[in-house]
Structure formats: structure tokens, C-alpha cells
């Protein structure tokens, strides 16, 4: 869980650097697939508890 928080912090920090996006950091950190999957479940209203905690 601490790893996810750290990568989330880096995603926010990356938005301050021109040319680097939070998605790039999520991809490098190995969380991109899970992040996109959680967002898609949220928009489809099929979200589970684990995905809410992840977001």
C-alpha cells in the first residue's frame, strides 16, 4: 500500500515537470493497468472496495 501511495505522489509531482505526465510515471511504476481499470469500473458503477481504496 505504501508503494501505491509513493507512486501516486510521484504521479502528482510529475505534472509539475513539462513533458512528463502522471500516466508515464504510473506506467513506469507498474500501476497504469490497475489505475485505468479502476477508473473504468468507477465510470461503469461496478467498482469494488479494493478499487476504491486504490483510487
PyMOL Python script that loads the backbone (N, CA, C, O; Angstrom):
from pymol import cmd

cmd.read_pdbstr("""\
ATOM      1  N   UNK A   1       0.825  -1.195   0.000  1.00  0.00           N
ATOM      2  CA  UNK A   1       0.000   0.000   0.000  1.00  0.00           C
ATOM      3  C   UNK A   1       0.866   1.254   0.000  1.00  0.00           C
ATOM      4  O   UNK A   1       0.529   2.250  -0.640  1.00  0.00           O
ATOM      5  N   UNK A   2       1.974   1.199   0.717  1.00  0.00           N
ATOM      6  CA  UNK A   2       2.870   2.352   0.754  1.00  0.00           C
ATOM      7  C   UNK A   2       3.471   2.619  -0.621  1.00  0.00           C
ATOM      8  O   UNK A   2       3.710   3.770  -0.989  1.00  0.00           O
ATOM      9  N   UNK A   3       3.716   1.552  -1.380  1.00  0.00           N
ATOM     10  CA  UNK A   3       4.245   1.699  -2.734  1.00  0.00           C
ATOM     11  C   UNK A   3       3.255   2.454  -3.618  1.00  0.00           C
ATOM     12  O   UNK A   3       3.653   3.316  -4.400  1.00  0.00           O
ATOM     13  N   UNK A   4       1.973   2.136  -3.497  1.00  0.00           N
ATOM     14  CA  UNK A   4       0.938   2.799  -4.291  1.00  0.00           C
ATOM     15  C   UNK A   4       0.870   4.278  -3.928  1.00  0.00           C
ATOM     16  O   UNK A   4       0.728   5.125  -4.810  1.00  0.00           O
ATOM     17  N   UNK A   5       0.969   4.592  -2.656  1.00  0.00           N
ATOM     18  CA  UNK A   5       0.952   5.989  -2.214  1.00  0.00           C
ATOM     19  C   UNK A   5       2.168   6.727  -2.771  1.00  0.00           C
ATOM     20  O   UNK A   5       2.049   7.865  -3.226  1.00  0.00           O
ATOM     21  N   UNK A   6       3.327   6.087  -2.738  1.00  0.00           N
ATOM     22  CA  UNK A   6       4.550   6.706  -3.248  1.00  0.00           C
ATOM     23  C   UNK A   6       4.450   6.976  -4.749  1.00  0.00           C
ATOM     24  O   UNK A   6       4.823   8.057  -5.205  1.00  0.00           O
ATOM     25  N   UNK A   7       3.956   6.015  -5.516  1.00  0.00           N
ATOM     26  CA  UNK A   7       3.798   6.205  -6.960  1.00  0.00           C
ATOM     27  C   UNK A   7       2.758   7.289  -7.234  1.00  0.00           C
ATOM     28  O   UNK A   7       2.924   8.079  -8.164  1.00  0.00           O
ATOM     29  N   UNK A   8       1.693   7.338  -6.441  1.00  0.00           N
ATOM     30  CA  UNK A   8       0.697   8.404  -6.583  1.00  0.00           C
ATOM     31  C   UNK A   8       1.291   9.774  -6.330  1.00  0.00           C
ATOM     32  O   UNK A   8       0.967  10.738  -7.023  1.00  0.00           O
ATOM     33  N   UNK A   9       2.164   9.861  -5.335  1.00  0.00           N
ATOM     34  CA  UNK A   9       2.865  11.117  -5.062  1.00  0.00           C
ATOM     35  C   UNK A   9       3.739  11.506  -6.253  1.00  0.00           C
ATOM     36  O   UNK A   9       3.771  12.669  -6.654  1.00  0.00           O
ATOM     37  N   UNK A  10       4.445  10.530  -6.810  1.00  0.00           N
ATOM     38  CA  UNK A  10       5.285  10.805  -7.981  1.00  0.00           C
ATOM     39  C   UNK A  10       4.453  11.200  -9.199  1.00  0.00           C
ATOM     40  O   UNK A  10       4.888  12.018 -10.009  1.00  0.00           O
ATOM     41  N   UNK A  11       3.255  10.621  -9.330  1.00  0.00           N
ATOM     42  CA  UNK A  11       2.372  11.000 -10.436  1.00  0.00           C
ATOM     43  C   UNK A  11       1.973  12.464 -10.322  1.00  0.00           C
ATOM     44  O   UNK A  11       1.976  13.189 -11.317  1.00  0.00           O
ATOM     45  N   UNK A  12       1.632  12.901  -9.123  1.00  0.00           N
ATOM     46  CA  UNK A  12       1.285  14.303  -8.914  1.00  0.00           C
ATOM     47  C   UNK A  12       2.467  15.221  -9.122  1.00  0.00           C
ATOM     48  O   UNK A  12       2.324  16.304  -9.688  1.00  0.00           O
ATOM     49  N   UNK A  13       3.628  14.800  -8.671  1.00  0.00           N
ATOM     50  CA  UNK A  13       4.843  15.588  -8.830  1.00  0.00           C
ATOM     51  C   UNK A  13       5.245  15.700 -10.299  1.00  0.00           C
ATOM     52  O   UNK A  13       5.769  16.729 -10.725  1.00  0.00           O
ATOM     53  N   UNK A  14       5.002  14.649 -11.064  1.00  0.00           N
ATOM     54  CA  UNK A  14       5.364  14.648 -12.485  1.00  0.00           C
ATOM     55  C   UNK A  14       4.577  15.683 -13.267  1.00  0.00           C
ATOM     56  O   UNK A  14       5.055  16.177 -14.288  1.00  0.00           O
ATOM     57  N   UNK A  15       3.387  16.020 -12.811  1.00  0.00           N
ATOM     58  CA  UNK A  15       2.582  17.019 -13.515  1.00  0.00           C
ATOM     59  C   UNK A  15       3.200  18.406 -13.445  1.00  0.00           C
ATOM     60  O   UNK A  15       2.824  19.285 -14.221  1.00  0.00           O
ATOM     61  N   UNK A  16       4.132  18.618 -12.538  1.00  0.00           N
ATOM     62  CA  UNK A  16       4.814  19.907 -12.440  1.00  0.00           C
ATOM     63  C   UNK A  16       5.951  20.037 -13.444  1.00  0.00           C
ATOM     64  O   UNK A  16       6.412  21.143 -13.726  1.00  0.00           O
ATOM     65  N   UNK A  17       6.404  18.907 -13.982  1.00  0.00           N
ATOM     66  CA  UNK A  17       7.536  18.897 -14.907  1.00  0.00           C
ATOM     67  C   UNK A  17       7.001  18.904 -16.341  1.00  0.00           C
ATOM     68  O   UNK A  17       6.243  18.010 -16.719  1.00  0.00           O
ATOM     69  N   UNK A  18       7.386  19.902 -17.140  1.00  0.00           N
ATOM     70  CA  UNK A  18       6.913  19.938 -18.531  1.00  0.00           C
ATOM     71  C   UNK A  18       7.380  18.711 -19.323  1.00  0.00           C
ATOM     72  O   UNK A  18       8.550  18.332 -19.264  1.00  0.00           O
ATOM     73  N   UNK A  19       6.466  18.109 -20.049  1.00  0.00           N
ATOM     74  CA  UNK A  19       6.792  16.963 -20.882  1.00  0.00           C
ATOM     75  C   UNK A  19       6.651  15.617 -20.201  1.00  0.00           C
ATOM     76  O   UNK A  19       6.768  14.584 -20.859  1.00  0.00           O
ATOM     77  N   UNK A  20       6.406  15.600 -18.910  1.00  0.00           N
ATOM     78  CA  UNK A  20       6.233  14.342 -18.177  1.00  0.00           C
ATOM     79  C   UNK A  20       4.809  14.314 -17.632  1.00  0.00           C
ATOM     80  O   UNK A  20       4.340  15.295 -17.055  1.00  0.00           O
ATOM     81  N   UNK A  21       4.124  13.191 -17.816  1.00  0.00           N
ATOM     82  CA  UNK A  21       2.754  13.098 -17.313  1.00  0.00           C
ATOM     83  C   UNK A  21       2.671  12.088 -16.178  1.00  0.00           C
ATOM     84  O   UNK A  21       3.561  11.258 -15.993  1.00  0.00           O
ATOM     85  N   UNK A  22       1.600  12.178 -15.436  1.00  0.00           N
ATOM     86  CA  UNK A  22       1.361  11.218 -14.365  1.00  0.00           C
ATOM     87  C   UNK A  22       1.173   9.813 -14.902  1.00  0.00           C
ATOM     88  O   UNK A  22       1.533   8.836 -14.246  1.00  0.00           O
ATOM     89  N   UNK A  23       0.602   9.711 -16.105  1.00  0.00           N
ATOM     90  CA  UNK A  23       0.425   8.406 -16.734  1.00  0.00           C
ATOM     91  C   UNK A  23       1.748   7.727 -17.041  1.00  0.00           C
ATOM     92  O   UNK A  23       1.866   6.505 -16.943  1.00  0.00           O
ATOM     93  N   UNK A  24       2.739   8.520 -17.413  1.00  0.00           N
ATOM     94  CA  UNK A  24       4.073   7.973 -17.669  1.00  0.00           C
ATOM     95  C   UNK A  24       4.659   7.380 -16.401  1.00  0.00           C
ATOM     96  O   UNK A  24       5.239   6.294 -16.429  1.00  0.00           O
ATOM     97  N   UNK A  25       4.512   8.082 -15.298  1.00  0.00           N
ATOM     98  CA  UNK A  25       5.024   7.591 -14.021  1.00  0.00           C
ATOM     99  C   UNK A  25       4.264   6.339 -13.590  1.00  0.00           C
ATOM    100  O   UNK A  25       4.863   5.398 -13.069  1.00  0.00           O
ATOM    101  N   UNK A  26       2.949   6.322 -13.804  1.00  0.00           N
ATOM    102  CA  UNK A  26       2.157   5.136 -13.464  1.00  0.00           C
ATOM    103  C   UNK A  26       2.597   3.935 -14.301  1.00  0.00           C
ATOM    104  O   UNK A  26       2.657   2.811 -13.802  1.00  0.00           O
ATOM    105  N   UNK A  27       2.903   4.177 -15.570  1.00  0.00           N
ATOM    106  CA  UNK A  27       3.374   3.099 -16.439  1.00  0.00           C
ATOM    107  C   UNK A  27       4.727   2.579 -15.974  1.00  0.00           C
ATOM    108  O   UNK A  27       4.937   1.368 -15.910  1.00  0.00           O
ATOM    109  N   UNK A  28       5.632   3.473 -15.653  1.00  0.00           N
ATOM    110  CA  UNK A  28       6.950   3.064 -15.173  1.00  0.00           C
ATOM    111  C   UNK A  28       6.871   2.366 -13.815  1.00  0.00           C
ATOM    112  O   UNK A  28       7.663   1.468 -13.529  1.00  0.00           O
ATOM    113  N   UNK A  29       5.924   2.775 -12.986  1.00  0.00           N
ATOM    114  CA  UNK A  29       5.758   2.165 -11.669  1.00  0.00           C
ATOM    115  C   UNK A  29       4.958   0.877 -11.687  1.00  0.00           C
ATOM    116  O   UNK A  29       4.835   0.208 -10.660  1.00  0.00           O
ATOM    117  N   UNK A  30       4.411   0.519 -12.847  1.00  0.00           N
ATOM    118  CA  UNK A  30       3.661  -0.724 -12.964  1.00  0.00           C
ATOM    119  C   UNK A  30       2.224  -0.635 -12.489  1.00  0.00           C
ATOM    120  O   UNK A  30       1.596  -1.662 -12.233  1.00  0.00           O
ATOM    121  N   UNK A  31       1.690   0.570 -12.365  1.00  0.00           N
ATOM    122  CA  UNK A  31       0.324   0.738 -11.861  1.00  0.00           C
ATOM    123  C   UNK A  31      -0.658   1.225 -12.923  1.00  0.00           C
ATOM    124  O   UNK A  31      -1.833   1.430 -12.618  1.00  0.00           O
ATOM    125  N   UNK A  32      -0.210   1.412 -14.143  1.00  0.00           N
ATOM    126  CA  UNK A  32      -1.061   2.006 -15.175  1.00  0.00           C
ATOM    127  C   UNK A  32      -2.297   1.159 -15.459  1.00  0.00           C
ATOM    128  O   UNK A  32      -3.412   1.680 -15.487  1.00  0.00           O
ATOM    129  N   UNK A  33      -2.109  -0.139 -15.670  1.00  0.00           N
ATOM    130  CA  UNK A  33      -3.240  -1.026 -15.980  1.00  0.00           C
ATOM    131  C   UNK A  33      -4.268  -1.023 -14.855  1.00  0.00           C
ATOM    132  O   UNK A  33      -5.472  -0.954 -15.104  1.00  0.00           O
ATOM    133  N   UNK A  34      -3.795  -1.098 -13.634  1.00  0.00           N
ATOM    134  CA  UNK A  34      -4.711  -1.117 -12.484  1.00  0.00           C
ATOM    135  C   UNK A  34      -5.432   0.224 -12.352  1.00  0.00           C
ATOM    136  O   UNK A  34      -6.622   0.264 -12.042  1.00  0.00           O
ATOM    137  N   UNK A  35      -4.715   1.311 -12.586  1.00  0.00           N
ATOM    138  CA  UNK A  35      -5.294   2.650 -12.489  1.00  0.00           C
ATOM    139  C   UNK A  35      -6.396   2.837 -13.526  1.00  0.00           C
ATOM    140  O   UNK A  35      -7.492   3.287 -13.191  1.00  0.00           O
ATOM    141  N   UNK A  36      -6.116   2.498 -14.770  1.00  0.00           N
ATOM    142  CA  UNK A  36      -7.106   2.641 -15.839  1.00  0.00           C
ATOM    143  C   UNK A  36      -8.284   1.703 -15.603  1.00  0.00           C
ATOM    144  O   UNK A  36      -9.432   2.085 -15.829  1.00  0.00           O
ATOM    145  N   UNK A  37      -8.016   0.491 -15.154  1.00  0.00           N
ATOM    146  CA  UNK A  37      -9.093  -0.456 -14.858  1.00  0.00           C
ATOM    147  C   UNK A  37     -10.001   0.027 -13.741  1.00  0.00           C
ATOM    148  O   UNK A  37     -11.218  -0.144 -13.807  1.00  0.00           O
ATOM    149  N   UNK A  38      -9.412   0.630 -12.714  1.00  0.00           N
ATOM    150  CA  UNK A  38     -10.210   1.154 -11.600  1.00  0.00           C
ATOM    151  C   UNK A  38     -11.076   2.324 -12.042  1.00  0.00           C
ATOM    152  O   UNK A  38     -12.231   2.436 -11.632  1.00  0.00           O
ATOM    153  N   UNK A  39     -10.521   3.192 -12.876  1.00  0.00           N
ATOM    154  CA  UNK A  39     -11.298   4.328 -13.388  1.00  0.00           C
ATOM    155  C   UNK A  39     -12.446   3.834 -14.264  1.00  0.00           C
ATOM    156  O   UNK A  39     -13.553   4.366 -14.179  1.00  0.00           O
ATOM    157  N   UNK A  40     -12.203   2.829 -15.102  1.00  0.00           N
ATOM    158  CA  UNK A  40     -13.272   2.323 -15.964  1.00  0.00           C
ATOM    159  C   UNK A  40     -14.369   1.645 -15.148  1.00  0.00           C
ATOM    160  O   UNK A  40     -15.547   1.754 -15.489  1.00  0.00           O
ATOM    161  N   UNK A  41     -13.995   0.948 -14.075  1.00  0.00           N
ATOM    162  CA  UNK A  41     -15.008   0.340 -13.207  1.00  0.00           C
ATOM    163  C   UNK A  41     -15.821   1.412 -12.484  1.00  0.00           C
ATOM    164  O   UNK A  41     -17.023   1.251 -12.270  1.00  0.00           O
ATOM    165  N   UNK A  42     -15.163   2.495 -12.113  1.00  0.00           N
ATOM    166  CA  UNK A  42     -15.856   3.591 -11.440  1.00  0.00           C
ATOM    167  C   UNK A  42     -16.897   4.212 -12.362  1.00  0.00           C
ATOM    168  O   UNK A  42     -18.019   4.486 -11.937  1.00  0.00           O
ATOM    169  N   UNK A  43     -16.532   4.436 -13.619  1.00  0.00           N
ATOM    170  CA  UNK A  43     -17.480   5.047 -14.549  1.00  0.00           C
ATOM    171  C   UNK A  43     -18.604   4.087 -14.932  1.00  0.00           C
ATOM    172  O   UNK A  43     -19.692   4.529 -15.303  1.00  0.00           O
ATOM    173  N   UNK A  44     -18.354   2.782 -14.848  1.00  0.00           N
ATOM    174  CA  UNK A  44     -19.392   1.794 -15.154  1.00  0.00           C
ATOM    175  C   UNK A  44     -20.217   1.436 -13.913  1.00  0.00           C
ATOM    176  O   UNK A  44     -21.131   0.615 -13.986  1.00  0.00           O
ATOM    177  N   UNK A  45     -19.891   2.054 -12.779  1.00  0.00           N
ATOM    178  CA  UNK A  45     -20.564   1.815 -11.499  1.00  0.00           C
ATOM    179  C   UNK A  45     -20.470   0.356 -11.055  1.00  0.00           C
ATOM    180  O   UNK A  45     -21.392  -0.167 -10.429  1.00  0.00           O
ATOM    181  N   UNK A  46     -19.364  -0.293 -11.377  1.00  0.00           N
ATOM    182  CA  UNK A  46     -19.123  -1.676 -10.963  1.00  0.00           C
ATOM    183  C   UNK A  46     -17.903  -1.747 -10.053  1.00  0.00           C
ATOM    184  O   UNK A  46     -17.191  -2.751 -10.042  1.00  0.00           O
ATOM    185  N   UNK A  47     -17.666  -0.709  -9.309  1.00  0.00           N
ATOM    186  CA  UNK A  47     -16.429  -0.611  -8.527  1.00  0.00           C
ATOM    187  C   UNK A  47     -16.504  -1.475  -7.273  1.00  0.00           C
ATOM    188  O   UNK A  47     -17.550  -1.593  -6.635  1.00  0.00           O
ATOM    189  N   UNK A  48     -15.361  -2.075  -6.940  1.00  0.00           N
ATOM    190  CA  UNK A  48     -15.249  -2.896  -5.736  1.00  0.00           C
ATOM    191  C   UNK A  48     -14.499  -2.109  -4.667  1.00  0.00           C
ATOM    192  O   UNK A  48     -13.907  -1.066  -4.944  1.00  0.00           O
ATOM    193  N   UNK A  49     -14.534  -2.619  -3.463  1.00  0.00           N
ATOM    194  CA  UNK A  49     -13.893  -1.950  -2.323  1.00  0.00           C
ATOM    195  C   UNK A  49     -12.396  -1.753  -2.556  1.00  0.00           C
ATOM    196  O   UNK A  49     -11.851  -0.698  -2.233  1.00  0.00           O
ATOM    197  N   UNK A  50     -11.730  -2.765  -3.115  1.00  0.00           N
ATOM    198  CA  UNK A  50     -10.286  -2.682  -3.345  1.00  0.00           C
ATOM    199  C   UNK A  50      -9.938  -1.553  -4.310  1.00  0.00           C
ATOM    200  O   UNK A  50      -8.923  -0.877  -4.150  1.00  0.00           O
ATOM    201  N   UNK A  51     -10.791  -1.358  -5.313  1.00  0.00           N
ATOM    202  CA  UNK A  51     -10.536  -0.307  -6.292  1.00  0.00           C
ATOM    203  C   UNK A  51     -10.774   1.072  -5.695  1.00  0.00           C
ATOM    204  O   UNK A  51     -10.086   2.031  -6.046  1.00  0.00           O
ATOM    205  N   UNK A  52     -11.748   1.175  -4.795  1.00  0.00           N
ATOM    206  CA  UNK A  52     -11.979   2.456  -4.123  1.00  0.00           C
ATOM    207  C   UNK A  52     -10.776   2.809  -3.265  1.00  0.00           C
ATOM    208  O   UNK A  52     -10.344   3.961  -3.253  1.00  0.00           O
ATOM    209  N   UNK A  53     -10.231   1.837  -2.549  1.00  0.00           N
ATOM    210  CA  UNK A  53      -9.047   2.088  -1.730  1.00  0.00           C
ATOM    211  C   UNK A  53      -7.844   2.434  -2.592  1.00  0.00           C
ATOM    212  O   UNK A  53      -7.012   3.249  -2.192  1.00  0.00           O
ATOM    213  N   UNK A  54      -7.739   1.831  -3.763  1.00  0.00           N
ATOM    214  CA  UNK A  54      -6.627   2.118  -4.665  1.00  0.00           C
ATOM    215  C   UNK A  54      -6.697   3.549  -5.171  1.00  0.00           C
ATOM    216  O   UNK A  54      -5.682   4.243  -5.236  1.00  0.00           O
ATOM    217  N   UNK A  55      -7.897   3.988  -5.529  1.00  0.00           N
ATOM    218  CA  UNK A  55      -8.052   5.354  -6.038  1.00  0.00           C
ATOM    219  C   UNK A  55      -7.934   6.349  -4.916  1.00  0.00           C
ATOM    220  O   UNK A  55      -8.037   7.554  -5.146  1.00  0.00           O
TER     221      UNK A  55
END
""", "prot")
cmd.dss("prot")
cmd.show_as("cartoon", "prot")
cmd.util.cbc("prot")
cmd.orient("prot")
